[in-house]
Amino acid sequence: MLITPDVPRIASLLLARTGSVVAYPTETFYGLGTRINDAPGLNRIIAAKGRDSLKGMIVLVGDLAMAAALAEIDGLQQALLERVWPGPVSVLLDASQELDLLLAPGGKIALRISPDRHATGLVQQVGPITSTSANRAGEPPARTAEELERLGLDIDAVLDGGQTPGGKPSTLIDLTAWPPACLREGAVPFADICALVP
């Protein structure tokens, strides 16, 4: 398995080979990434994690324009997103296009912009990628490349950005309802997000 801090090298791997899956650092833990239109890659992540395929997967985008290409975002939603992104807040939105059911069950997709420079650099080079935690279902997510290597997951490469902060995962909120609802309490307290609602 390739382990490198070289973002362009990891990006080239994802772009060159269908079914490629990599791990990369985020502002919480390492995530598993494949391009969102790569069905073999999506299925490989599900198999590697041993997770329920109906759960959906969070998708990392690089900016609001990339988010708007995947989801319907109105003025109120955008105003809130501008206050919480980039950061450990994932938001559930109505998908604006037909996406793989592994990403958007029920026609809804969860998106986030990460403040981690490695993650953002990767997304800027390859487009939106999945961001599910790098672990087997029910086990703690990896915080370092070394932990990932020990897990022995079926992936092609690790973008080594050093140790991630760990702690709690991203807070997941539902923006298809208004006011927003909390689906998973995480790194940013839901009460703090509610205080930012326009």
C-alpha positions as CSV (number, residue, x, y, z in Angstrom):
1,M,0.0,0.0,0.0
2,L,1.3,3.4,-1.0
3,I,1.7,5.9,1.9
4,T,2.7,9.4,0.8
5,P,2.1,13.1,1.7
6,D,2.0,13.9,-2.1
7,V,-1.5,15.2,-2.9
8,P,-1.1,15.2,-6.7
9,R,0.2,11.6,-6.6
10,I,-2.9,10.4,-4.7
11,A,-5.2,12.5,-7.0
12,S,-3.6,10.9,-10.0
13,L,-4.3,7.4,-8.6
14,L,-8.0,8.3,-8.1
15,L,-8.3,9.7,-11.5
16,A,-6.5,7.0,-13.4
17,R,-8.0,3.8,-12.0
18,T,-11.7,3.0,-11.6
19,G,-12.3,1.4,-8.2
20,S,-9.5,3.2,-6.5
21,V,-9.9,3.9,-2.8
22,V,-7.6,6.0,-0.6
23,A,-7.5,7.3,2.9
24,Y,-6.8,10.9,3.7
25,P,-6.7,13.2,6.8
26,T,-9.6,15.5,7.8
27,E,-10.2,17.8,10.7
28,T,-11.3,14.9,12.8
29,F,-10.1,11.5,11.7
30,Y,-8.8,9.9,8.5
31,G,-11.5,9.3,5.9
32,L,-11.9,6.8,3.0
33,G,-12.3,8.4,-0.4
34,T,-13.3,7.5,-3.9
35,R,-14.8,9.7,-6.6
36,I,-18.6,9.9,-6.2
37,N,-19.3,8.6,-9.7
38,D,-17.0,5.6,-9.2
39,A,-19.5,2.7,-8.4
40,P,-16.8,0.0,-8.0
41,G,-14.9,2.3,-5.5
42,L,-18.1,3.0,-3.5
43,N,-18.8,-0.7,-3.3
44,R,-15.2,-1.4,-2.3
45,I,-15.5,1.1,0.6
46,I,-18.8,-0.6,1.8
47,A,-17.0,-4.0,1.7
48,A,-13.8,-2.7,3.4
49,K,-15.8,-1.2,6.3
50,G,-18.4,-4.0,6.5
51,R,-21.1,-1.3,6.9
52,D,-24.8,-1.1,6.0
53,S,-25.0,0.0,2.4
54,L,-28.3,1.9,3.2
55,K,-26.6,4.4,5.5
56,G,-25.3,6.7,2.8
57,M,-21.9,8.4,2.9
58,I,-20.8,12.0,3.6
59,V,-19.3,13.7,0.5
60,L,-16.5,16.3,0.7
61,V,-16.8,19.3,-1.6
62,G,-14.3,22.1,-2.1
63,D,-16.6,25.1,-2.1
64,L,-20.2,26.1,-2.1
65,A,-20.3,26.1,-5.9
66,M,-19.3,22.4,-5.9
67,A,-22.0,21.8,-3.2
68,A,-24.6,23.5,-5.3
69,A,-23.9,21.2,-8.2
70,L,-24.9,18.2,-6.1
71,A,-27.6,19.6,-3.8
72,E,-30.5,22.1,-3.8
73,I,-29.4,25.0,-1.6
74,D,-31.7,28.0,-0.9
75,G,-30.8,31.3,0.5
76,L,-31.4,30.4,4.2
77,Q,-29.3,27.2,3.8
78,Q,-26.5,29.0,2.1
79,A,-26.4,31.7,4.8
80,L,-25.9,29.0,7.4
81,L,-23.4,27.1,5.4
82,E,-21.3,30.2,4.9
83,R,-21.0,30.4,8.7
84,V,-20.2,26.7,9.5
85,W,-18.0,25.8,6.5
86,P,-15.2,24.9,6.3
87,G,-15.4,22.9,9.5
88,P,-16.6,19.7,11.1
89,V,-20.2,20.2,10.2
90,S,-21.9,17.9,7.7
91,V,-25.3,18.8,6.3
92,L,-28.0,16.7,4.7
93,L,-29.6,18.4,1.7
94,D,-31.9,17.3,-1.2
95,A,-29.8,16.0,-4.0
96,S,-30.1,18.0,-7.2
97,Q,-29.2,15.2,-9.5
98,E,-29.5,11.4,-9.7
99,L,-26.7,10.0,-7.6
100,D,-25.7,6.5,-6.5
101,L,-28.0,5.2,-3.8
102,L,-24.9,4.4,-1.7
103,L,-24.3,8.2,-1.5
104,A,-27.8,9.6,-1.6
105,P,-30.4,7.2,-0.2
106,G,-33.9,8.7,-0.4
107,G,-32.7,11.4,-2.7
108,K,-30.7,13.2,0.0
109,I,-27.0,13.8,0.2
110,A,-24.7,14.8,3.1
111,L,-22.0,17.3,2.3
112,R,-19.1,19.0,4.1
113,I,-16.1,21.3,3.3
114,S,-13.1,20.3,5.3
115,P,-10.6,22.8,6.7
116,D,-7.8,20.2,6.3
117,R,-5.5,21.3,3.6
118,H,-4.7,17.8,2.4
119,A,-8.4,16.9,2.1
120,T,-9.3,20.2,0.4
121,G,-6.3,19.9,-2.0
122,L,-7.4,16.4,-3.0
123,V,-11.0,17.5,-3.7
124,Q,-9.8,20.5,-5.7
125,Q,-7.9,18.1,-8.0
126,V,-10.4,15.2,-8.4
127,G,-13.8,16.7,-7.5
128,P,-16.2,15.5,-4.8
129,I,-15.1,12.4,-2.9
130,T,-16.6,10.3,-0.2
131,S,-15.7,11.0,3.4
132,T,-16.6,8.0,5.6
133,S,-14.4,7.3,8.6
134,A,-11.4,5.0,8.0
135,N,-12.3,2.0,10.1
136,R,-14.3,-1.2,10.2
137,A,-17.9,-0.7,11.3
138,G,-18.0,-0.5,15.1
139,E,-14.3,0.1,15.6
140,P,-12.5,3.4,16.4
141,P,-11.5,5.5,13.3
142,A,-7.8,5.8,12.4
143,R,-6.0,9.0,13.4
144,T,-2.6,8.2,11.7
145,A,-1.2,6.5,8.6
146,E,0.4,3.9,11.0
147,E,-3.0,3.1,12.5
148,L,-4.5,2.7,9.0
149,E,-1.7,0.3,8.0
150,R,-2.4,-1.8,11.1
151,L,-6.1,-2.0,10.3
152,G,-5.3,-3.7,7.0
153,L,-8.3,-2.3,5.1
154,D,-8.5,-3.0,1.4
155,I,-7.4,0.4,0.1
156,D,-4.8,1.5,-2.4
157,A,-3.0,4.4,-0.7
158,V,-2.9,6.7,2.3
159,L,-2.4,10.5,1.9
160,D,-0.2,11.0,5.0
161,G,-1.0,14.3,6.7
162,G,0.3,13.3,10.1
163,Q,-1.9,12.7,13.1
164,T,-5.4,14.1,13.0
165,P,-7.1,15.7,16.0
166,G,-9.5,12.8,16.6
167,G,-12.2,13.6,19.2
168,K,-15.7,13.5,17.9
169,P,-16.8,13.1,14.3
170,S,-18.4,15.9,12.3
171,T,-21.8,17.1,13.6
172,L,-24.5,16.0,11.1
173,I,-27.5,18.2,10.7
174,D,-30.6,17.9,8.5
175,L,-31.1,21.0,6.4
176,T,-34.0,19.5,4.5
177,A,-36.1,20.6,7.5
178,W,-36.3,24.1,8.8
179,P,-35.3,24.9,11.5
180,P,-32.4,22.4,11.1
181,A,-32.5,19.1,13.0
182,C,-29.6,17.3,14.6
183,L,-28.9,13.8,13.2
184,R,-25.6,13.3,15.0
185,E,-24.0,15.4,17.8
186,G,-20.3,15.8,17.0
187,A,-17.3,18.1,17.1
188,V,-19.5,21.3,17.0
189,P,-22.3,21.4,19.5
190,F,-25.7,21.6,17.8
191,A,-26.7,24.4,20.1
192,D,-23.8,26.5,18.7
193,I,-25.0,25.8,15.1
194,C,-28.5,26.8,16.1
195,A,-27.2,30.1,17.3
196,L,-25.9,30.8,13.8
197,V,-29.2,30.1,12.1
198,P,-30.2,33.2,10.1
